[in-house]
Amino acid sequence: MIFDLGKFAGNTALIAENETLTYEDLKIRSEEISGAAGGRCLIFLFCKNSVASVAGYVGFINRKIVPLMIDAGLDLDLVKNLLELYCPKYLWLPEDLRENYSAYEKIYERDGYNLLATNAETFALNEKLALLMTTSGSTGSPKFVRQSYENILANTKSIVEYLQIGESERSITNLPMNYVYGLSIINTHIFSGGSIVLTEKTLFQKEFWQALKNNSVTNLNGVPYTFEMLQRLRFFRMDLPALKFITQAGGKLDPETHLKFAEYSAKTGKKFFVMYGAAEATARMGYLPAEKSLEKIGCMGIAIPGGKFELTEGGELIYYGDNVSLGYAESGADLILGDERNKRLETGDLAKIDADGYYTIVGRKKNVW
């Protein structure tokens, strides 16, 4: 079991617009949802930043049910293609999508979500398989990354260690949970007994900032685009006393923006972490320690705890670690496959290393599959 919810029973776990769940509440809710699905099987989880979506995910992982994570807003034709390819036993989806799948029987409902039984002839699942995530940047692609329980646990523990995430940390969902970066934030906070403010609001809506301030959010996370938007929104002028650290991943941040956020963090006593990762490595592979953020502008950093980098003669970055995923799946027939990577990932990125052992991504290898 990855998430020991009973360990933090009285702590606040999820804060939504209309309700707040303790870890005991989340335990009961997640066990009820996953219990309705029975034993080990494949389930399509239509993701939203909501209580039902997160509680379903936590329950499925703990009960060894394998979720395939897709955006609840994904085009219907693309979803139907995935249904034909992967043949899940169940769908866990928002009530307002129910009519799109009227042929399926509803067997359970909770918090605005429905559990639908497909009655499909399902595929066998490898015992290590825990989760199916889209590759970086893909939407309706049939190619998913096969992540194991070991992958999730190793990467979660590593991120918790270098970001020092504990019970007092509180994040907010400005990233989707079907995206590895967004999901890693949920994983690390639930694993550590911290709390998550759930919202579907965007950075451009005042309700987002009200939720962030009113709930004393301690960390904010974003992709390069997020940091462009934060500057337009005059983030540096905001009064955010509860905010302790900021993280960036999902692509290389331009040096000028990196410098601005590093300077802001140094001036305000906050920490700024630049990070590097991929779905193929569960989430994170590298990070730039906050104390180096001003000294190493444009740099990706060092390997996460438990991981290791090396460069090939051609300059390609190779990563080794327990968080390297099992491989890809392109249909349900691939779900029985075992570990095809043996904890070694060819990233396809070209990098250089400085005299202090810090890596910078300088390009992309051609013809990366």
C-alpha positions as a Markdown table, in Angstrom:
| # | Residue | x | y | z |
|---|---|---|---|---|
| 1 | Met | 0.0 | 0.0 | 0.0 |
| 2 | Ile | 1.6 | 3.3 | -1.1 |
| 3 | Phe | -0.7 | 5.7 | 0.8 |
| 4 | Asp | -1.0 | 5.0 | 4.5 |
| 5 | Leu | -4.0 | 7.2 | 5.2 |
| 6 | Gly | -4.5 | 6.0 | 8.7 |
| 7 | Lys | -1.1 | 7.3 | 9.7 |
| 8 | Phe | -2.4 | 10.9 | 9.4 |
| 9 | Ala | -6.0 | 10.3 | 10.3 |
| 10 | Gly | -6.7 | 13.7 | 11.9 |
| 11 | Asn | -4.8 | 15.8 | 9.4 |
| 12 | Thr | -6.5 | 17.8 | 6.6 |
| 13 | Ala | -6.1 | 16.0 | 3.3 |
| 14 | Leu | -8.3 | 17.7 | 0.7 |
| 15 | Ile | -9.8 | 21.1 | 0.7 |
| 16 | Ala | -12.5 | 21.6 | -1.9 |
| 17 | Glu | -14.9 | 24.5 | -2.5 |
| 18 | Asn | -17.7 | 22.9 | -0.6 |
| 19 | Glu | -16.0 | 20.4 | 1.7 |
| 20 | Thr | -12.8 | 19.5 | 3.6 |
| 21 | Leu | -11.7 | 15.9 | 4.1 |
| 22 | Thr | -9.4 | 14.7 | 6.8 |
| 23 | Tyr | -7.2 | 11.7 | 6.1 |
| 24 | Glu | -9.7 | 9.5 | 7.9 |
| 25 | Asp | -12.4 | 10.9 | 5.6 |
| 26 | Leu | -10.2 | 10.2 | 2.6 |
| 27 | Lys | -9.5 | 6.7 | 3.7 |
| 28 | Ile | -13.3 | 5.9 | 4.1 |
| 29 | Arg | -14.1 | 7.7 | 0.8 |
| 30 | Ser | -11.3 | 6.1 | -1.2 |
| 31 | Glu | -12.0 | 2.6 | 0.1 |
| 32 | Glu | -15.7 | 2.9 | -0.7 |
| 33 | Ile | -15.0 | 4.0 | -4.3 |
| 34 | Ser | -12.4 | 1.3 | -5.0 |
| 35 | Gly | -14.5 | -1.3 | -3.2 |
| 36 | Ala | -17.3 | -0.7 | -5.7 |
| 37 | Ala | -14.9 | -1.7 | -8.4 |
| 38 | Gly | -13.9 | -4.9 | -6.6 |
| 39 | Gly | -10.5 | -6.5 | -7.2 |
| 40 | Arg | -7.6 | -5.9 | -9.5 |
| 41 | Cys | -8.6 | -4.7 | -13.0 |
| 42 | Leu | -8.1 | -1.8 | -15.5 |
| 43 | Ile | -10.2 | 1.3 | -15.0 |
| 44 | Phe | -10.3 | 4.5 | -17.0 |
| 45 | Leu | -10.1 | 7.5 | -14.6 |
| 46 | Phe | -11.5 | 10.7 | -16.1 |
| 47 | Cys | -9.4 | 13.2 | -14.2 |
| 48 | Lys | -10.6 | 16.5 | -12.7 |
| 49 | Asn | -9.1 | 18.4 | -9.8 |
| 50 | Ser | -12.0 | 17.2 | -7.6 |
| 51 | Val | -12.5 | 15.1 | -4.5 |
| 52 | Ala | -14.1 | 12.2 | -6.4 |
| 53 | Ser | -11.2 | 12.1 | -8.9 |
| 54 | Val | -8.4 | 12.2 | -6.2 |
| 55 | Ala | -10.2 | 9.9 | -3.8 |
| 56 | Gly | -10.8 | 7.4 | -6.6 |
| 57 | Tyr | -7.1 | 7.5 | -7.7 |
| 58 | Val | -5.9 | 7.0 | -4.1 |
| 59 | Gly | -8.3 | 4.1 | -3.6 |
| 60 | Phe | -7.5 | 2.4 | -6.9 |
| 61 | Ile | -3.8 | 2.5 | -6.2 |
| 62 | Asn | -4.1 | 1.2 | -2.7 |
| 63 | Arg | -6.4 | -1.6 | -3.8 |
| 64 | Lys | -4.1 | -2.6 | -6.7 |
| 65 | Ile | -6.7 | -1.5 | -9.3 |
| 66 | Val | -4.8 | 0.0 | -12.4 |
| 67 | Pro | -6.1 | 3.5 | -13.4 |
| 68 | Leu | -5.5 | 4.7 | -16.9 |
| 69 | Met | -5.4 | 8.5 | -16.4 |
| 70 | Ile | -7.1 | 10.7 | -19.0 |
| 71 | Asp | -8.4 | 14.3 | -19.1 |
| 72 | Ala | -12.1 | 14.4 | -18.4 |
| 73 | Gly | -12.3 | 16.9 | -21.2 |
| 74 | Leu | -10.7 | 14.6 | -23.8 |
| 75 | Asp | -12.5 | 14.4 | -27.2 |
| 76 | Leu | -15.1 | 11.7 | -27.2 |
| 77 | Asp | -13.8 | 10.0 | -30.4 |
| 78 | Leu | -10.3 | 9.8 | -28.9 |
| 79 | Val | -11.7 | 8.2 | -25.8 |
| 80 | Lys | -13.7 | 5.7 | -27.8 |
| 81 | Asn | -10.5 | 4.7 | -29.6 |
| 82 | Leu | -8.8 | 4.2 | -26.3 |
| 83 | Leu | -11.7 | 2.1 | -25.1 |
| 84 | Glu | -11.4 | -0.2 | -28.1 |
| 85 | Leu | -7.6 | -0.5 | -27.6 |
| 86 | Tyr | -7.5 | -1.1 | -23.9 |
| 87 | Cys | -10.9 | -2.6 | -22.9 |
| 88 | Pro | -11.1 | -1.4 | -19.3 |
| 89 | Lys | -13.5 | -3.1 | -16.9 |
| 90 | Tyr | -14.8 | 0.2 | -15.5 |
| 91 | Leu | -15.0 | 3.9 | -16.1 |
| 92 | Trp | -14.8 | 6.4 | -13.2 |
| 93 | Leu | -16.1 | 9.6 | -14.7 |
| 94 | Pro | -18.0 | 12.9 | -13.9 |
| 95 | Glu | -21.8 | 12.6 | -14.0 |
| 96 | Asp | -22.1 | 15.1 | -16.8 |
| 97 | Leu | -20.2 | 12.6 | -19.1 |
| 98 | Arg | -22.6 | 9.8 | -18.3 |
| 99 | Glu | -24.8 | 10.3 | -21.4 |
| 100 | Asn | -21.8 | 9.7 | -23.7 |
| 101 | Tyr | -21.5 | 6.1 | -22.3 |
| 102 | Ser | -25.2 | 5.2 | -21.9 |
| 103 | Ala | -24.6 | 1.7 | -23.1 |
| 104 | Tyr | -22.6 | 1.0 | -19.9 |
| 105 | Glu | -24.3 | 0.1 | -16.6 |
| 106 | Lys | -23.9 | 2.5 | -13.7 |
| 107 | Ile | -23.1 | 0.5 | -10.6 |
| 108 | Tyr | -22.1 | 3.2 | -8.1 |
| 109 | Glu | -22.1 | 7.0 | -7.8 |
| 110 | Arg | -20.5 | 9.4 | -5.3 |
| 111 | Asp | -19.6 | 13.1 | -5.3 |
| 112 | Gly | -20.7 | 13.8 | -8.8 |
| 113 | Tyr | -18.9 | 10.8 | -10.3 |
| 114 | Asn | -20.3 | 7.6 | -11.7 |
| 115 | Leu | -18.7 | 4.1 | -11.9 |
| 116 | Leu | -19.7 | 2.4 | -15.1 |
| 117 | Ala | -19.2 | -1.3 | -15.9 |
| 118 | Thr | -18.2 | -1.9 | -19.6 |
| 119 | Asn | -18.6 | -5.7 | -19.6 |
| 120 | Ala | -15.6 | -5.7 | -22.0 |
| 121 | Glu | -13.4 | -8.7 | -22.4 |
| 122 | Thr | -10.4 | -7.5 | -20.5 |
| 123 | Phe | -6.7 | -8.0 | -20.9 |
| 124 | Ala | -4.3 | -9.6 | -18.4 |
| 125 | Leu | -2.3 | -7.3 | -16.2 |
| 126 | Asn | 1.3 | -7.7 | -15.2 |
| 127 | Glu | 1.6 | -7.9 | -11.4 |
| 128 | Lys | 4.0 | -4.9 | -11.2 |
| 129 | Leu | 1.7 | -2.6 | -13.2 |
| 130 | Ala | 0.2 | 0.2 | -11.1 |
| 131 | Leu | -0.6 | 3.1 | -13.4 |
| 132 | Leu | -0.9 | 4.2 | -17.0 |
| 133 | Met | 0.1 | 7.8 | -17.8 |
| 134 | Thr | 0.2 | 9.7 | -21.1 |
| 135 | Thr | 3.7 | 10.6 | -22.4 |
| 136 | Ser | 4.7 | 14.2 | -22.1 |
| 137 | Gly | 2.6 | 16.5 | -24.3 |
| 138 | Ser | 0.3 | 13.8 | -25.7 |
| 139 | Thr | -3.5 | 13.9 | -25.4 |
| 140 | Gly | -5.4 | 11.3 | -27.3 |
| 141 | Ser | -2.3 | 9.2 | -28.2 |
| 142 | Pro | -2.8 | 5.5 | -27.6 |
| 143 | Lys | 0.8 | 5.3 | -26.2 |
| 144 | Phe | 0.9 | 5.2 | -22.4 |
| 145 | Val | 3.8 | 4.9 | -20.0 |
| 146 | Arg | 3.5 | 1.8 | -17.8 |
| 147 | Gln | 4.4 | 2.7 | -14.2 |
| 148 | Ser | 5.0 | 0.2 | -11.4 |
| 149 | Tyr | 4.3 | 0.4 | -7.7 |
| 150 | Glu | 8.0 | 0.5 | -7.1 |
| 151 | Asn | 8.3 | 3.4 | -9.6 |
| 152 | Ile | 5.7 | 5.5 | -7.8 |
| 153 | Leu | 7.0 | 4.8 | -4.3 |
| 154 | Ala | 10.6 | 5.4 | -5.2 |
| 155 | Asn | 9.9 | 8.7 | -7.0 |
| 156 | Thr | 7.5 | 9.9 | -4.3 |
| 157 | Lys | 10.0 | 9.3 | -1.5 |
| 158 | Ser | 12.8 | 11.0 | -3.5 |
| 159 | Ile | 10.8 | 14.1 | -4.2 |
| 160 | Val | 9.6 | 14.3 | -0.6 |
| 161 | Glu | 13.2 | 14.1 | 0.5 |
| 162 | Tyr | 14.7 | 16.9 | -1.6 |
| 163 | Leu | 11.7 | 19.3 | -1.3 |
| 164 | Gln | 11.4 | 18.4 | 2.4 |
| 165 | Ile | 7.6 | 17.9 | 2.1 |
| 166 | Gly | 6.0 | 17.2 | 5.5 |
| 167 | Glu | 2.6 | 17.3 | 7.2 |
| 168 | Ser | 2.6 | 21.1 | 7.2 |
| 169 | Glu | 2.9 | 21.5 | 3.5 |
| 170 | Arg | -0.1 | 22.6 | 1.4 |
| 171 | Ser | -0.3 | 22.7 | -2.4 |
| 172 | Ile | -3.0 | 23.8 | -4.9 |
| 173 | Thr | -4.0 | 22.1 | -8.1 |
| 174 | Asn | -3.1 | 24.5 | -10.9 |
| 175 | Leu | -1.9 | 21.5 | -12.9 |
| 176 | Pro | -4.0 | 18.6 | -14.1 |
| 177 | Met | -3.7 | 15.3 | -12.3 |
| 178 | Asn | -3.5 | 13.3 | -15.5 |
| 179 | Tyr | -0.2 | 15.0 | -16.1 |
| 180 | Val | 2.8 | 13.4 | -14.3 |
| 181 | Tyr | 3.9 | 16.7 | -12.7 |
| 182 | Gly | 0.4 | 17.4 | -11.4 |
| 183 | Leu | 0.1 | 13.8 | -10.1 |
| 184 | Ser | 3.5 | 13.9 | -8.4 |
| 185 | Ile | 2.3 | 16.8 | -6.3 |
| 186 | Ile | -0.7 | 14.8 | -5.2 |
| 187 | Asn | 1.4 | 11.7 | -4.5 |
| 188 | Thr | 4.0 | 13.6 | -2.5 |
| 189 | His | 1.5 | 15.5 | -0.3 |
| 190 | Ile | -0.8 | 12.5 | 0.4 |
| 191 | Phe | 2.2 | 10.3 | 1.1 |
| 192 | Ser | 3.5 | 12.8 | 3.6 |
| 193 | Gly | 0.3 | 13.8 | 5.4 |
| 194 | Gly | 0.2 | 17.3 | 3.8 |
| 195 | Ser | -2.9 | 18.8 | 2.2 |
| 196 | Ile | -4.1 | 19.8 | -1.2 |
| 197 | Val | -6.4 | 22.6 | -2.2 |
| 198 | Leu | -8.5 | 21.3 | -5.1 |
| 199 | Thr | -9.7 | 23.8 | -7.7 |
| 200 | Glu | -10.5 | 23.9 | -11.4 |
| 201 | Lys | -9.9 | 27.6 | -11.5 |
| 202 | Thr | -7.0 | 29.0 | -13.5 |
| 203 | Leu | -4.3 | 31.5 | -12.6 |
| 204 | Phe | -6.3 | 34.2 | -14.4 |
| 205 | Gln | -9.3 | 33.8 | -12.1 |
| 206 | Lys | -9.4 | 35.7 | -8.8 |
| 207 | Glu | -11.0 | 32.7 | -7.2 |
| 208 | Phe | -7.8 | 30.8 | -7.7 |
| 209 | Trp | -5.7 | 33.4 | -5.8 |
| 210 | Gln | -8.4 | 33.7 | -3.1 |
| 211 | Ala | -8.2 | 29.9 | -2.5 |
| 212 | Leu | -4.4 | 30.1 | -2.4 |
| 213 | Lys | -4.4 | 32.9 | 0.1 |
| 214 | Asn | -7.3 | 31.9 | 2.2 |
| 215 | Asn | -6.0 | 28.4 | 2.7 |
| 216 | Ser | -2.4 | 29.4 | 3.4 |
| 217 | Val | -0.9 | 27.4 | 0.5 |
| 218 | Thr | 2.8 | 26.8 | 1.1 |
| 219 | Asn | 4.0 | 25.8 | -2.4 |
| 220 | Leu | 3.2 | 26.7 | -6.0 |
| 221 | Asn | 4.2 | 24.6 | -9.0 |
| 222 | Gly | 4.3 | 25.3 | -12.7 |
| 223 | Val | 5.5 | 24.7 | -16.2 |
| 224 | Pro | 7.4 | 27.4 | -18.2 |
| 225 | Tyr | 4.1 | 28.8 | -19.5 |
| 226 | Thr | 2.9 | 29.2 | -15.8 |
| 227 | Phe | 5.9 | 31.4 | -15.1 |
| 228 | Glu | 5.3 | 33.6 | -18.1 |
| 229 | Met | 1.7 | 34.1 | -16.9 |
| 230 | Leu | 2.8 | 34.8 | -13.3 |
| 231 | Gln | 4.9 | 37.7 | -14.5 |
| 232 | Arg | 2.0 | 39.2 | -16.4 |
| 233 | Leu | -0.1 | 38.8 | -13.3 |
| 234 | Arg | 2.5 | 40.8 | -11.3 |
| 235 | Phe | 3.2 | 37.9 | -9.1 |
| 236 | Phe | 6.2 | 39.6 | -7.6 |
| 237 | Arg | 4.0 | 42.3 | -6.1 |
| 238 | Met | 1.7 | 39.8 | -4.4 |
| 239 | Asp | 1.7 | 39.4 | -0.6 |
| 240 | Leu | 2.0 | 35.7 | 0.0 |
| 241 | Pro | 3.4 | 35.2 | 3.5 |
| 242 | Ala | 2.5 | 31.5 | 3.7 |
| 243 | Leu | 4.3 | 30.5 | 0.4 |
| 244 | Lys | 7.5 | 28.7 | 1.2 |
| 245 | Phe | 8.7 | 27.3 | -2.1 |
| 246 | Ile | 8.1 | 27.3 | -5.8 |
| 247 | Thr | 8.9 | 24.5 | -8.3 |
| 248 | Gln | 9.2 | 24.5 | -12.1 |
| 249 | Ala | 9.3 | 21.5 | -14.4 |
| 250 | Gly | 7.7 | 20.5 | -17.7 |
| 251 | Gly | 10.3 | 22.0 | -20.1 |
| 252 | Lys | 13.3 | 24.2 | -19.9 |
| 253 | Leu | 12.8 | 27.6 | -18.3 |
| 254 | Asp | 14.4 | 30.4 | -20.3 |
| 255 | Pro | 17.4 | 31.9 | -18.3 |
| 256 | Glu | 15.9 | 35.4 | -18.0 |
| 257 | Thr | 12.7 | 34.0 | -16.3 |
| 258 | His | 14.8 | 31.6 | -14.2 |
| 259 | Leu | 16.9 | 34.6 | -13.0 |
| 260 | Lys | 13.8 | 36.7 | -12.1 |
| 261 | Phe | 12.2 | 34.0 | -10.0 |
| 262 | Ala | 15.5 | 33.1 | -8.3 |
| 263 | Glu | 16.0 | 36.7 | -7.4 |
| 264 | Tyr | 12.5 | 37.1 | -6.1 |
| 265 | Ser | 12.8 | 33.9 | -4.0 |
| 266 | Ala | 16.2 | 35.1 | -2.5 |
| 267 | Lys | 14.7 | 38.5 | -1.7 |
| 268 | Thr | 11.5 | 37.1 | -0.1 |
| 269 | Gly | 13.1 | 34.2 | 1.8 |
| 270 | Lys | 11.4 | 31.6 | -0.4 |
| 271 | Lys | 12.9 | 28.7 | -2.2 |
| 272 | Phe | 12.9 | 28.2 | -6.0 |
| 273 | Phe | 13.5 | 24.7 | -7.4 |
| 274 | Val | 14.1 | 24.0 | -11.1 |
| 275 | Met | 13.4 | 20.4 | -11.9 |
| 276 | Tyr | 13.7 | 17.9 | -14.8 |
| 277 | Gly | 11.7 | 14.8 | -15.5 |
| 278 | Ala | 9.5 | 12.8 | -17.8 |
| 279 | Ala | 6.5 | 10.4 | -17.6 |
| 280 | Glu | 9.0 | 7.6 | -18.5 |
| 281 | Ala | 10.8 | 8.3 | -15.2 |
| 282 | Thr | 7.4 | 8.4 | -13.2 |
| 283 | Ala | 8.0 | 12.2 | -12.7 |
| 284 | Arg | 11.3 | 13.6 | -11.6 |
| 285 | Met | 14.9 | 12.7 | -12.6 |
| 286 | Gly | 16.8 | 15.9 | -11.7 |
| 287 | Tyr | 16.6 | 19.1 | -9.7 |
| 288 | Leu | 18.5 | 22.2 | -9.0 |
| 289 | Pro | 18.8 | 22.8 | -5.2 |
| 290 | Ala | 17.2 | 26.1 | -4.2 |
| 291 | Glu | 20.5 | 27.4 | -2.8 |
| 292 | Lys | 22.0 | 27.1 | -6.3 |
| 293 | Ser | 19.2 | 28.7 | -8.2 |
| 294 | Leu | 21.0 | 32.1 | -8.5 |
| 295 | Glu | 24.4 | 30.6 | -9.1 |
| 296 | Lys | 23.4 | 28.1 | -11.8 |
| 297 | Ile | 21.0 | 30.1 | -14.1 |
| 298 | Gly | 19.7 | 27.9 | -16.9 |
| 299 | Cys | 21.0 | 24.7 | -15.3 |
| 300 | Met | 18.8 | 21.6 | -14.7 |
| 301 | Gly | 20.8 | 20.4 | -11.7 |
| 302 | Ile | 21.8 | 17.1 | -10.3 |
| 303 | Ala | 20.1 | 13.6 | -10.1 |
| 304 | Ile | 17.4 | 13.2 | -7.5 |
| 305 | Pro | 18.2 | 11.1 | -4.4 |
| 306 | Gly | 18.5 | 7.5 | -5.5 |
| 307 | Gly | 19.1 | 8.4 | -9.1 |
| 308 | Lys | 22.2 | 8.7 | -11.3 |
| 309 | Phe | 23.0 | 10.5 | -14.6 |
| 310 | Glu | 25.7 | 9.8 | -17.1 |
| 311 | Leu | 26.5 | 11.2 | -20.6 |
| 312 | Thr | 27.2 | 9.0 | -23.6 |
| 313 | Glu | 30.0 | 9.9 | -26.0 |
| 314 | Gly | 27.5 | 11.7 | -28.1 |
| 315 | Gly | 26.3 | 13.8 | -25.2 |
| 316 | Glu | 22.9 | 12.1 | -24.6 |
| 317 | Leu | 21.7 | 12.1 | -21.0 |
| 318 | Ile | 21.1 | 8.6 | -19.5 |
| 319 | Tyr | 19.3 | 8.2 | -16.2 |
| 320 | Tyr | 19.3 | 5.3 | -13.8 |
| 321 | Gly | 16.9 | 4.8 | -10.9 |
| 322 | Asp | 14.1 | 2.8 | -9.4 |
| 323 | Asn | 11.6 | 5.3 | -10.8 |
| 324 | Val | 12.4 | 4.4 | -14.4 |
| 325 | Ser | 9.1 | 3.0 | -15.8 |
| 326 | Leu | 8.5 | -0.5 | -17.2 |
| 327 | Gly | 8.1 | 0.7 | -20.7 |
| 328 | Tyr | 5.2 | 1.7 | -23.1 |
| 329 | Ala | 1.8 | 0.3 | -23.9 |
| 330 | Glu | 0.0 | 1.0 | -27.1 |
| 331 | Ser | -2.9 | -1.4 | -26.5 |
| 332 | Gly | -4.3 | -3.6 | -23.8 |
| 333 | Ala | -2.3 | -6.5 | -25.1 |
| 334 | Asp | 0.9 | -4.7 | -23.8 |
| 335 | Leu | -0.4 | -4.6 | -20.2 |
| 336 | Ile | 1.0 | -8.0 | -19.4 |
| 337 | Leu | 4.5 | -7.0 | -20.4 |
| 338 | Gly | 7.2 | -6.8 | -17.7 |
| 339 | Asp | 10.1 | -4.4 | -17.1 |
| 340 | Glu | 11.7 | -3.6 | -20.5 |
| 341 | Arg | 14.0 | -0.8 | -19.3 |
| 342 | Asn | 15.8 | -2.4 | -16.3 |
| 343 | Lys | 16.0 | 1.0 | -14.5 |
| 344 | Arg | 17.8 | 2.7 | -17.3 |
| 345 | Leu | 16.3 | 5.5 | -19.4 |
| 346 | Glu | 17.7 | 7.0 | -22.6 |
| 347 | Thr | 16.2 | 10.5 | -22.2 |
| 348 | Gly | 16.8 | 11.7 | -25.8 |
| 349 | Asp | 18.1 | 15.0 | -24.4 |
| 350 | Leu | 21.6 | 16.3 | -25.0 |
| 351 | Ala | 23.3 | 17.7 | -22.0 |
| 352 | Lys | 26.6 | 19.0 | -20.7 |
| 353 | Ile | 28.1 | 18.8 | -17.2 |
| 354 | Asp | 30.0 | 21.6 | -15.4 |
| 355 | Ala | 33.0 | 21.4 | -13.1 |
| 356 | Asp | 30.7 | 21.2 | -10.1 |
| 357 | Gly | 28.8 | 18.2 | -11.5 |
| 358 | Tyr | 25.6 | 20.1 | -12.5 |
| 359 | Tyr | 23.9 | 19.3 | -15.7 |
| 360 | Thr | 22.4 | 21.7 | -18.4 |
| 361 | Ile | 20.1 | 20.5 | -21.2 |
| 362 | Val | 21.5 | 21.8 | -24.5 |
| 363 | Gly | 19.3 | 20.1 | -27.1 |
| 364 | Arg | 17.4 | 17.1 | -28.2 |
| 365 | Lys | 18.7 | 14.0 | -29.9 |
| 366 | Lys | 17.4 | 13.6 | -33.5 |
| 367 | Asn | 15.0 | 10.8 | -34.4 |
| 368 | Val | 14.0 | 10.0 | -30.8 |
| 369 | Trp | 11.1 | 7.5 | -30.8 |
